[in-house]
Structures are given as structure tokens and as C-alpha cells.
Amino acid sequence: MEKEALKRIFDFIKNKDNKRHKKDETLEWKLLFNEPLTEKDLNVKGNLDLVRTKITSLPKGLKVGGWLDLQLSKITSLPEGLKVGLFLDLTESDIKSLPEGLKVGGHLFLDYTNINSLPKGLEVKRVIYAKHTNLNFYMIPKWVNAGAIVLTHKVLFNSNLIVDGALNLSGTYIQSLPEGLKIYGTLDIESSDIALLPKGLEVEGDLYTLNSSFYQYEYTDNQIREMIKPGFIKGKIFR
């Protein structure tokens, strides 16, 4: 009934304007009302916002150039080979598994979901956030290609990690970072268990250390920069 009422409202607006309403040309609209999809519909150059929707699945062949936001949605499955240019957010959704060949150009958010495994061919360019899920250290398969994986009590790192944006590890139980880590945004280790910074660390933005194990030693800026040589921190250091 709610669906039919909503559609009647848009039909009324369309008829009143005596022209096709832009809303019913969007992919969101077509998915919500099971309208036929074209090949052009499946190639979304920008963002796709499906937050809190009742959509349970997405069409095969879908590619999203920007971000795909499915927070708090009823989504239960994603199409095999799905590609998302920026972040994919499934926080607090009904998703239970991920498809093989999933590729995400930014972050993948799985917090507060029932995900308990990661699929073959998964590629996430930045960080997989899987806090408050059933995933743990021993469930991460070798084939997963991600910069870092943030679990409830631990953070796992790729040995050659390059983070295109910011890396936020605040409030985690991680104790160390990999040598040669490169971050093109800020590094936030506030309230974490990190006590030392690695050799070769490169941070293009700021460094936040408040209330971390690192913070308690009261290093000076010069001591911090000497610690990570031949690396650098270009931004400010907040303690």
C-alpha cells in the first residue's frame, strides 16, 4: 500500500507538470518500482544512494563510479562482479554474504552486519571495516586484497599498504603499523594501542595521537620525525 501511494504521488506530479518527472528516470526509482532497466542504467557514473530502502537485491552488471550507500537497507545480496569506484557502505544492512569478484576503489563498510566470510576475488583499495561482525583474525583468507582490515579487536595490514585517503585507527587495539606505510591523507591513532611509528612512514596530512599508547611518551615533533626516517609527516602533529 505504501509503495502504491508513493507512486501515485509521483504520477500526480508528473501529470500536473505535463511532462515526465525527473525522479522516475533515476535508477533508484526503477529499482524501487521494478521498472525495466537499460544498459545505461547499469553504468552509474556518480553515486547511488539506497539508504534505508527496502530493496533486497541489485541487478547483474551494475557498476557505480562513485559511492554505493546501502546503510540500514534490506539488501540481502549483491551481484557477482560488482564494481564500485569509491566506497561501498553496508553498515547495519541485512546483507549476509558478499559476491565473488567484488571490487571497491575506496573503503568497504561491513560494520554491524551478519557477514562471516570474505569471497574470492575481493579487492578493496583502502580499508575493510568489519567491526561488530562475526569475522575474526582466523577467518581472513589469503586471497583478500585490501590495504587494511579493521575488526572489532584487531587491525590486519597488507605488507605494501598505500592508502589514497585518510587512515583512521582510533579506538582500536592495534599495536603496530607496517614499515613503509604510505598515507595520502591524515593518520588518526587516537585512543589506540600503537606505541611506536614505523620506519619509512609517509603521511601527507596530519597525525593525531591523543590518548594513544604513543601519546603517553610525550615525544617532541623532532623525535617523531627522527623515529620514522626516511619517512615524513607533512601536516601537523596533534598530541
N, C-alpha and C positions, 0 to 999 in steps of 0.2 A: 504494500500500500504506500509506504514512504517513497519507494522508487517511482511508482506511477505518478504520485503527486508532484514530485520534483520535476519529472519530465513534462508534465502538463504546464508547470510554471514557465519552463524554458520555451515550450511551444507557444504559449501565450505571448511571451516577449518577442519571439521571432515573428509571429503574425502581426503584432502591433507595429513593429518596425517595418513590416512589409519587405523583409529581407532576411537572409539566413543569419542566425545569431552565431557569433564567433565561438561561443562556448561549446556548441555541439559539433565543432570541427576539430576539437582537440582530441588527442589520444586518450586523455583521462576520461572524457565524456564517452567515447566509443567503447572503452573497456567497461565502464560502469553500466552502460545500457546494451552491451553485447552487439554493438553496431559492426558491420563489416569493416575489415582493416585493409589498407592498401600497403604496397611495399614501401611507400614513402612514410606511412605512419610508423613503420617499424624502425626507421632510422631517425631517432630523435637527436637533433643537433645540440639542443640545450638541456634543460633539467626536466625531470619527470617527478612531480610531487603527488604521491599517493598516500600521504599520512592519514591514518585513522580510517581509511576506506575499507569496504567490505570485499574488495577484490581478493580472490583466493589464488589466482594464477596469472601468469603473463604469457603472451604469445611467443612461439618459437621464432627465432631470427631477430629478436629485439636487440637493438644497440642504442645506448644512451651516451651521448657525447659529454654531458655534464654530470650532475649527480642524480641518483635514483633514491628517493626517500620513501621508505615503506614503514616508518616507525608506527607502532601501535596499530598496524593494519591486520587484516585477516588472511594475509598471504600465507599459503602452505607450501607452495612450490615455485621454483624459478626455472625458466627454460634452459636446456643444456646449451653450453657455449655462449651464455650471456656475457656481453661486454659493456662495462660502464667506465666512462672516461675519468670521472673524478671519484667521489665517494659513493658507497652503497651502504645505506643505513637500514638495518633490520631490527633495531632495538625494540624490545618488547612486542615483537610481532608474533604470529602463530607459526612461523617457519620452523621446520623440524630437521631439514636436510638441505644441503647445497648441491647444485648440479655439477657434473664433471666439466672441466674446461672453463670454469668461471674466471673472468679476468677483470680486475679492478685497478684503475690507474691511480687511485688515491688510497684512502682508508676504507676498511671494511668493518662495520659495527655490528656485532652479534650479541651485545650485552643483553642479559635478561631474556634469552631465548632458550628453546629446548634442543639446540644444536649439540650433538655429542660426537661428531666426527667431521673431518675435513676431506673433501673429494680430490680425486686425481686431477692433475692439470690445473689446480688452483694457483692463480698468480695475483698477488696483491702488492702493488709497488711500494706502498708505505707500511701501514701498521694494521694488523688484525686485532680488534678489541673484542675479547670474548670473556669479559668479566661476568660473574654470576651465571655461568653456563655449566654444563656437565663435562666440558673439556678440561683436561689436565695435562701436565707435562708429558706423561707417558702416551697420550693419545695423539700427539702431533706427528704425522707421518713424514718421512724424509722427502717425499715429492713436493711438499708445500713450499712454494716460492714466495716468501714475504720478507719485508725488511725487518719486522719485529712482530711478535705475538704477545699481547698483554692478557694474561689470565688473572684470576682473582688474587693469587698469591705469588705470581712469578711472571717474569718477562723473558721471552726467548728471543735471541737475536740471530740474524743472518750474519755470517762472518765478514761479508763485504758490504755492510749496510750503508746505503746512501739514502737519506730522507730528503725529498724535494721541498717539504714544508717544515712545520714545527714538529718536535717530538715531545709529547707530554707524558712523563712518567711519575707525576706527582701522586703521592699516597700509595705507591706500590712497594713491594717487598724486595725489589731487585737490588742487588748488592754491587754489580759491576757493569761496565759498558765495554764493548769490543774495541780493540785498538784500530785506529784508522777510521773511526766513525765520522761521517760527513753529514752535517745537517744544514740545510739551506734556509732554515727559519730559526726559531728560538728553541732552546733546550730547557725544559722545566723538570727539575728533580726535587722539587719541594716536598717535604714530609716523606721522602723515600729513604731506603737503607743504603744508598750509594755513599761511600766514604772517600773514594778516590776517583779522579778522572783519568782516562787512558791516554797513552802516548798517541800523538797524531790526531787527536780530536780536533775537528774543524766545525765551528759554529758561526754561521753568517749573521745570526741575530743575537739576542740577549740570552744570558744564563741566569736561571732562578734556582736558588739553593736553600731558601728559608726552611728551617726545621728539619732538614735532612741530616743524615749522619755526616755528610761532607761539611755541612754548615757549622757543626759543633767545634771544628778545629780552628775556626777563625783565621783562615788563610787570607793573606793580602791578595790584591789583584795581581801583583807581580809574581807571587808564589804560585798562583793558579796558572798563570801563563807559562811559567817555567815548567810546571808539572806536566803539561801536555805537549811541550815542544817535541817535534817540529810543527805541531798544530797551532791553532789560533782561535780566539773568540773575538769577533769584530764588534759585537754590541757591548752593552753594559752588563756588569755582574751585580746581581741583586742578592744580598745576604740578610 
